[in-house]
Amino acid sequence: MARAEHYDVVVIGRDLAGLLCAALLARRKYRVRVLRPLGFDGARSDVPLFGLDSAPAVRRVLEDLGLVHAIRTRLDGRPRAVTVALPDRRFSLEPEIGPRGLELGAAFPDDGAALWALFERIEGYAAPLDTLLDGTTDLPASGFGARRALRRALGAQPARQLLETPTPWTDAEPLRALIAALLALAGRPERADGPMTLGGVRAIWHLCHGIAPVQGGAAGLAMLVREKLATYGGVVADRPVAVALDAGRRRVDAVLTDDGARFGAHAVVFADGAAALRRVWPAAPSDAGPTAPGGRLRVSLDAADRSPGLQDPCAWLATPGGPAARVRVDGQGLAVTWWGDGAPPPLDDLVPLARLDVAAPTPHAWPTPDRSLDPLGLFRDPARGGPRNLVFAGPDRLPGLGLEGECLTALLAADAAARFCPRRRGV
C-alpha cells in the first residue's frame, strides 16, 4: 500500500522563495513538508541578491526567522559596486551616493543635468513603494476590500503618476544605454526607450544600493534558510520528487511523488515556474502570462584575459538598438542571457583579444509582468483560477526584483497558505 502522510502545508520547489515560505510557516508552528519538483535542477542564481539593505520585506523575513546575525556574519565586505560595460565606456555604479555621482559624472560628462534628473526621479518613485512592498498588502489584490485598499494606497504614492501618464526614462540617448544595461542585469523585460515602470525603477533603485556579497550567493543563503527551517521542525529532503497534483476545480487534495507516496495538505505552495507547474499539473491554465523568447550561453574565459574591474555582477549592452543582455561572472567564464529575437551579443568588445570558448546558445524565456492582473505591473500569476488552496511564490510571480521578490512572495504565500490551515496554538 502506498505511503500516505498529511501536513498543514506542502511546498513544491526548493528555490529560495520556497524555502523562505516553508520556514515562515514552520516558525508559526505549522507542519510543513518541502518537496523537490519534477525537473528541478538546483536553485536559480542568475538574478543578483539586491534588496538586502533597502527592502522592508527582506528585513521583515530575516527578523522573523532570526537570520539577521547569521547573514551579517556571512557578508563578504561592504555592498559591491555594479560594473556596467557599454560599447563606448565602462564604469562602476557605486553603492554610496558620493562615489557613484563622481563615477557617473566622469562617465557621462555631457549629460550631467539629465543624469541628475534621472536618478532623482528613480529615487522619488521607488523609495515610497516601501509601504506597498513590505508584505502587508495583498498583491495582486483579490476582493472588493483588497482592491479598494490598494487604490487608496496607490493614491498616496508619487508612483501613481507612472500609472496615469507614460513617462520616458530619459531623453538623453547615452543614458538610455545605461538604463538598458541596468534593466538587463536586474532581469527586467522593459525597454529603455519605453516608459518607466514601477518594477523597473524599483529594481534599478536596489542596484544603486549595491549588491550584497553573501558568501555562496543565492545557494549559500538558501542553505542558511534550510538549516533554520529544520530547527523549526520543517521537513526537507532530496527524495521523493513531486510528480503530480491530485487536484479538482476547487482544491488540491494531495501531492503525489515518484515513489508512490501521497502527501495530503490543507494548502499547497508552488515555488517554481509555470513550465514546472504544468509538468506536475497538466490541467493548469495555459494563459500563464506573456513571455519574451531569448537565449542563454556560457563563455569560458582564461583568468589572464579577464578585463580589469570586471566584477560580479556586471551588466553590458552589446550594441545600441540590439538585444539587451545580462552578463554575470561565472567561475572562470561568463554567463550571458538576453531576450528578444536578436542574435547572441558579440563578446569581443567586452573582453577584447581574449581567448573565448563560446557554448552554443540555448533557448530561454523571460518572465514578463501581466498588467491585466496587477495595476502596479509588478506581479503576475503562473496560473489563473484553479484550486483555491494552491498559492504561489518565487521569481516567476514577481520577476526581476531579486531577493526582495523572493522574500515578498514568500511572505504573501505563507499568509495565504496559513488561512487554509487550522489555527496552531501560540500562532
Wavefront OBJ file of the C-alpha trace (Angstrom):
o trace
v 0.000 0.000 0.000
v 1.340 3.438 -0.931
v 2.632 5.616 1.911
v 0.305 8.477 2.903
v 1.278 11.455 5.039
v -0.536 14.662 5.894
v 0.889 18.126 6.534
v -0.601 21.546 7.036
v 1.299 22.844 4.009
v 3.298 21.142 1.281
v 5.747 23.420 -0.540
v 6.786 22.338 -4.028
v 10.026 24.000 -5.031
v 13.383 24.377 -3.335
v 14.421 27.743 -4.648
v 14.967 30.444 -2.063
v 11.337 31.622 -2.076
v 10.039 28.105 -1.402
v 12.423 27.568 1.498
v 11.634 31.004 2.941
v 7.903 30.347 2.746
v 8.302 26.944 4.399
v 10.471 28.382 7.174
v 7.965 31.181 7.861
v 5.146 28.646 8.160
v 7.200 26.293 10.334
v 8.083 29.264 12.549
v 4.315 29.680 13.105
v 4.154 26.030 14.231
v 2.550 24.618 11.074
v 3.612 21.167 9.873
v 5.470 21.782 6.607
v 7.000 19.469 4.024
v 9.191 20.722 1.156
v 9.308 18.617 -1.993
v 11.563 18.895 -4.986
v 9.524 19.354 -8.183
v 9.943 17.144 -11.207
v 12.724 18.537 -13.391
v 14.290 20.669 -10.635
v 17.974 21.311 -11.429
v 19.135 23.406 -8.499
v 18.441 26.886 -7.158
v 18.456 29.678 -9.705
v 21.177 32.232 -9.065
v 21.279 34.315 -12.232
v 19.486 37.294 -10.620
v 21.617 39.303 -8.163
v 20.695 39.381 -4.489
v 19.873 43.069 -4.427
v 17.478 44.412 -1.807
v 19.262 43.080 1.286
v 19.852 46.559 2.735
v 16.974 48.505 1.207
v 13.819 46.364 1.173
v 11.468 46.222 4.174
v 10.120 42.792 3.176
v 13.663 41.374 3.273
v 14.310 42.836 6.714
v 10.983 41.524 7.986
v 11.640 37.977 6.774
v 15.182 37.871 8.160
v 13.973 39.196 11.522
v 11.042 36.757 11.656
v 13.397 33.833 11.000
v 16.148 35.068 13.307
v 18.644 35.256 10.445
v 19.841 38.852 10.754
v 23.010 37.991 12.677
v 23.739 34.910 10.571
v 23.510 36.961 7.375
v 25.767 39.688 8.752
v 28.453 37.131 9.590
v 28.345 35.838 6.005
v 28.569 39.152 4.182
v 31.771 39.412 2.199
v 32.623 43.013 2.940
v 30.658 46.116 2.000
v 27.984 46.200 -0.742
v 29.635 45.646 -4.083
v 29.587 48.094 -6.955
v 27.850 47.115 -10.185
v 30.142 47.036 -13.196
v 28.467 48.470 -16.297
v 30.167 47.945 -19.652
v 28.701 49.793 -22.641
v 30.080 49.739 -26.185
v 31.907 53.040 -25.680
v 32.598 53.207 -21.955
v 32.917 51.161 -18.776
v 32.335 52.313 -15.208
v 31.077 51.228 -11.780
v 27.753 52.048 -10.154
v 28.964 52.582 -6.600
v 26.623 51.905 -3.633
v 27.485 55.210 -1.892
v 25.941 58.280 -3.469
v 29.121 60.370 -3.390
v 31.444 57.960 -5.233
v 28.560 56.964 -7.519
v 27.979 60.565 -8.548
v 31.669 61.097 -9.289
v 31.880 57.879 -11.300
v 28.757 58.628 -13.324
v 29.785 62.238 -13.851
v 33.106 61.111 -15.303
v 31.384 58.505 -17.492
v 28.750 60.931 -18.843
v 30.415 64.356 -18.781
v 27.990 65.894 -21.311
v 24.778 64.711 -19.643
v 25.128 65.953 -16.085
v 21.734 67.632 -15.802
v 19.875 64.734 -17.422
v 21.782 62.248 -15.234
v 20.822 64.110 -12.061
v 17.173 64.354 -13.131
v 17.033 60.638 -13.997
v 18.275 59.382 -10.642
v 16.187 61.933 -8.725
v 13.094 60.532 -10.432
v 14.131 56.926 -9.777
v 14.562 57.743 -6.076
v 11.290 59.672 -5.953
v 9.269 56.859 -7.499
v 10.985 53.816 -5.960
v 11.562 54.741 -2.316
v 7.871 55.400 -1.403
v 6.961 51.912 -2.650
v 8.280 50.541 0.649
v 4.805 50.959 2.104
v 3.316 48.757 -0.631
v 6.115 46.198 -0.857
v 6.602 45.395 2.823
v 4.497 42.230 2.764
v 1.375 43.698 4.373
v -0.542 44.354 1.125
v -2.037 41.504 -0.894
v -0.769 41.655 -4.467
v -2.464 41.091 -6.793
v -5.436 42.392 -4.797
v -8.389 39.991 -4.705
v -11.800 41.004 -3.429
v -13.508 44.382 -3.222
v -11.948 45.358 0.096
v -8.406 44.498 -1.006
v -8.786 46.374 -4.288
v -10.153 49.443 -2.511
v -7.237 49.379 -0.035
v -4.780 49.072 -2.913
v -6.339 52.031 -4.745
v -6.183 54.088 -1.561
v -2.520 53.206 -1.028
v -1.656 53.972 -4.631
v -3.414 57.318 -4.429
v -0.941 58.403 -1.748
v 2.089 57.372 -3.784
v 4.066 59.607 -6.186
v 4.268 56.466 -8.313
v 0.576 56.961 -9.178
v 1.840 59.364 -11.868
v 3.533 56.478 -13.672
v 0.264 54.573 -13.821
v -1.710 57.526 -15.196
v 0.787 59.062 -17.638
v 3.502 57.111 -19.513
v 6.810 58.718 -18.597
v 10.024 58.096 -20.597
v 13.130 57.090 -18.715
v 15.209 59.855 -20.254
v 15.596 61.824 -23.469
v 19.411 61.547 -23.348
v 20.486 58.744 -25.687
v 23.692 57.803 -23.785
v 21.662 57.367 -20.589
v 19.251 55.020 -22.335
v 22.147 52.635 -22.843
v 22.820 52.816 -19.090
v 19.158 52.124 -18.261
v 19.034 49.207 -20.726
v 22.109 47.642 -19.122
v 20.715 48.004 -15.598
v 17.310 46.619 -16.571
v 19.038 43.642 -18.190
v 21.123 42.996 -15.080
v 18.025 43.132 -12.877
v 16.149 40.705 -15.124
v 13.509 43.260 -16.088
v 11.925 42.909 -19.552
v 11.270 46.620 -20.170
v 12.889 48.595 -22.977
v 14.953 51.647 -22.141
v 13.212 53.630 -24.897
v 9.795 52.834 -23.399
v 8.036 54.313 -20.399
v 9.240 53.931 -16.823
v 7.547 51.173 -14.845
v 7.324 50.739 -11.098
v 9.052 47.360 -11.237
v 11.857 48.810 -13.337
v 12.538 51.820 -11.127
v 12.375 49.647 -8.011
v 14.944 47.213 -9.441
v 17.327 49.993 -10.537
v 16.919 51.693 -7.164
v 18.051 48.481 -5.477
v 21.031 48.217 -7.825
v 22.030 51.762 -6.836
v 22.458 50.470 -3.276
v 24.964 47.870 -4.483
v 24.900 44.088 -4.416
v 25.160 42.391 -1.030
v 28.018 39.865 -1.466
v 26.644 36.970 0.598
v 29.110 34.104 0.840
v 27.931 31.410 -1.527
v 25.430 33.746 -3.210
v 21.834 32.573 -3.540
v 22.830 28.957 -2.847
v 24.608 29.957 0.382
v 21.624 31.968 1.532
v 19.284 29.085 0.676
v 21.406 26.753 2.822
v 21.045 29.119 5.806
v 17.280 29.179 5.365
v 17.163 25.410 5.007
v 19.037 24.993 8.292
v 16.637 27.398 10.007
v 13.661 25.503 8.551
v 14.962 22.280 10.096
v 15.297 23.921 13.533
v 11.609 24.906 13.358
v 10.593 21.325 12.567
v 10.062 21.615 8.819
v 10.887 18.586 6.678
v 13.009 18.892 3.541
v 14.910 16.100 1.814
v 16.286 15.278 -1.607
v 13.763 12.499 -2.062
v 10.993 11.951 -3.007
v 10.155 14.132 -6.033
v 6.737 15.705 -6.627
v 5.368 14.417 -9.935
v 1.622 15.209 -9.867
v -1.145 17.072 -8.069
v -4.366 15.356 -7.065
v -6.443 18.446 -7.778
v -10.031 19.258 -8.595
v -11.570 22.548 -9.604
v -11.822 23.886 -6.041
v -8.829 22.496 -4.155
v -5.670 20.405 -4.201
v -6.181 17.303 -2.085
v -2.662 15.864 -2.231
v 0.752 15.897 -3.885
v 1.881 12.618 -5.455
v 5.568 11.657 -5.592
v 7.713 9.395 -7.745
v 7.877 6.682 -5.070
v 4.095 6.328 -4.958
v 3.646 8.346 -1.759
v 0.706 10.676 -1.225
v 1.197 13.909 0.746
v -2.099 15.465 1.798
v -2.216 19.106 2.854
v -4.575 21.911 3.767
v -2.654 24.148 1.348
v -0.011 23.687 -1.346
v 2.562 26.363 -2.187
v 4.150 26.154 -5.625
v 7.501 27.957 -5.760
v 8.724 27.243 -9.275
v 7.957 28.441 -12.791
v 4.893 27.954 -14.971
v 6.600 25.215 -17.027
v 7.342 23.206 -13.887
v 3.759 23.704 -12.730
v 2.396 22.129 -15.901
v 4.714 19.159 -15.502
v 3.024 18.263 -12.221
v -0.414 19.636 -13.123
v -1.162 19.274 -16.856
v -4.610 20.812 -16.309
v -3.046 24.144 -15.298
v -4.459 27.051 -17.341
v -2.262 27.834 -20.303
v -2.554 31.626 -20.098
v 0.360 31.947 -17.713
v 1.319 35.396 -18.951
v 3.378 36.540 -21.921
v 6.979 35.540 -22.327
v 9.695 37.077 -24.432
v 11.891 34.496 -26.156
v 15.593 34.832 -25.754
v 18.705 32.759 -25.224
v 21.457 31.853 -22.812
v 25.067 30.889 -23.375
v 28.191 30.282 -21.330
v 31.631 31.519 -22.200
v 34.924 30.080 -20.994
v 37.435 32.849 -20.314
v 41.032 32.408 -19.241
v 41.651 34.237 -15.969
v 44.555 36.116 -17.543
v 42.186 37.511 -20.177
v 39.623 38.893 -17.765
v 39.343 42.652 -18.129
v 40.435 44.743 -15.129
v 37.495 45.792 -12.995
v 35.176 43.149 -14.413
v 33.376 42.013 -11.283
v 30.287 40.048 -10.495
v 27.678 41.265 -11.049
v 28.237 43.181 -14.254
v 25.862 44.435 -16.903
v 26.516 45.115 -20.540
v 24.561 46.397 -23.538
v 26.082 44.896 -26.665
v 25.065 47.400 -29.362
v 22.652 50.348 -29.457
v 19.288 49.017 -30.508
v 20.424 45.410 -30.128
v 19.123 42.842 -27.649
v 19.572 43.758 -24.000
v 21.940 41.255 -22.415
v 22.873 40.363 -18.870
v 26.439 39.252 -18.222
v 27.452 37.553 -14.996
v 30.891 36.334 -13.993
v 30.567 32.547 -13.751
v 33.624 30.872 -12.277
v 36.376 31.301 -14.870
v 33.887 32.344 -17.520
v 30.849 34.442 -18.209
v 27.151 33.607 -18.313
v 25.248 35.675 -20.869
v 21.455 35.874 -21.043
v 19.410 38.018 -23.404
v 15.855 38.341 -24.598
v 14.327 39.170 -27.933
v 14.758 37.616 -31.346
v 18.212 39.079 -31.969
v 21.433 37.120 -32.371
v 23.680 36.409 -29.371
v 25.582 39.574 -28.405
v 29.210 39.671 -29.577
v 31.611 39.467 -26.653
v 34.757 40.699 -28.364
v 34.019 44.285 -27.321
v 33.623 43.267 -23.695
v 36.798 41.193 -23.486
v 38.889 42.234 -26.499
v 41.563 39.835 -27.730
v 40.516 37.255 -25.132
v 40.530 33.539 -25.881
v 36.821 32.767 -25.743
v 35.234 29.353 -25.863
v 31.558 30.114 -26.523
v 28.991 27.391 -25.959
v 26.056 27.080 -28.328
v 23.144 29.292 -27.216
v 20.116 27.634 -25.660
v 16.534 28.983 -25.713
v 15.419 30.951 -22.698
v 12.021 32.511 -21.914
v 11.909 35.575 -19.715
v 9.009 36.152 -17.331
v 7.207 39.402 -18.032
v 4.590 41.141 -15.914
v 0.952 40.951 -16.981
v -0.595 44.342 -16.247
v -4.113 42.969 -16.580
v -3.556 41.068 -13.326
v -1.897 43.841 -11.369
v -2.083 47.615 -11.871
v 1.420 48.025 -10.460
v 2.904 45.971 -13.270
v 4.916 44.036 -10.678
v 3.052 40.778 -10.180
v 1.685 38.043 -12.365
v 0.208 34.655 -11.537
v 1.658 31.449 -13.023
v -1.936 30.246 -13.359
v -5.298 31.952 -13.204
v -8.168 30.443 -11.321
v -7.854 26.810 -10.351
v -7.838 25.370 -6.816
v -8.284 27.934 -4.067
v -5.715 26.339 -1.754
v -2.931 26.415 -4.378
v -0.799 29.533 -3.853
v 2.399 30.710 -5.494
v 5.757 32.186 -4.569
v 9.047 32.889 -6.276
v 10.597 34.938 -9.076
v 8.002 33.818 -11.630
v 5.387 35.597 -9.570
v 7.347 38.809 -9.109
v 10.048 38.786 -11.791
v 13.173 40.896 -11.671
v 13.219 42.184 -8.084
v 15.938 39.887 -6.771
v 15.906 38.994 -3.088
v 13.060 41.447 -2.445
v 10.844 39.437 -4.787
v 11.819 36.153 -3.173
v 11.049 37.435 0.340
v 7.905 39.341 -0.563
v 6.292 36.453 -2.423
v 7.301 34.084 0.399
v 5.546 36.353 2.918
v 2.387 36.624 0.817
v 2.308 32.880 0.106
v 2.837 31.998 3.781
v -0.014 34.283 4.840
v -2.311 32.880 2.138
v -1.479 29.246 2.943
v -1.991 29.794 6.682
v -5.587 30.898 6.048
v -6.422 27.372 4.870
v -4.903 25.686 7.923
v -6.332 25.085 11.403
v -5.018 27.690 13.812
v -1.995 26.471 15.762
v -1.509 27.083 19.487
v 0.787 30.023 20.021
v 0.409 31.329 16.445
l 1 2 3 4 5 6 7 8 9 10 11 12 13 14 15 16 17 18 19 20 21 22 23 24 25 26 27 28 29 30 31 32 33 34 35 36 37 38 39 40 41 42 43 44 45 46 47 48 49 50 51 52 53 54 55 56 57 58 59 60 61 62 63 64 65 66 67 68 69 70 71 72 73 74 75 76 77 78 79 80 81 82 83 84 85 86 87 88 89 90 91 92 93 94 95 96 97 98 99 100 101 102 103 104 105 106 107 108 109 110 111 112 113 114 115 116 117 118 119 120 121 122 123 124 125 126 127 128 129 130 131 132 133 134 135 136 137 138 139 140 141 142 143 144 145 146 147 148 149 150 151 152 153 154 155 156 157 158 159 160 161 162 163 164 165 166 167 168 169 170 171 172 173 174 175 176 177 178 179 180 181 182 183 184 185 186 187 188 189 190 191 192 193 194 195 196 197 198 199 200 201 202 203 204 205 206 207 208 209 210 211 212 213 214 215 216 217 218 219 220 221 222 223 224 225 226 227 228 229 230 231 232 233 234 235 236 237 238 239 240 241 242 243 244 245 246 247 248 249 250 251 252 253 254 255 256 257 258 259 260 261 262 263 264 265 266 267 268 269 270 271 272 273 274 275 276 277 278 279 280 281 282 283 284 285 286 287 288 289 290 291 292 293 294 295 296 297 298 299 300 301 302 303 304 305 306 307 308 309 310 311 312 313 314 315 316 317 318 319 320 321 322 323 324 325 326 327 328 329 330 331 332 333 334 335 336 337 338 339 340 341 342 343 344 345 346 347 348 349 350 351 352 353 354 355 356 357 358 359 360 361 362 363 364 365 366 367 368 369 370 371 372 373 374 375 376 377 378 379 380 381 382 383 384 385 386 387 388 389 390 391 392 393 394 395 396 397 398 399 400 401 402 403 404 405 406 407 408 409 410 411 412 413 414 415 416 417 418 419 420 421 422 423 424 425 426 427
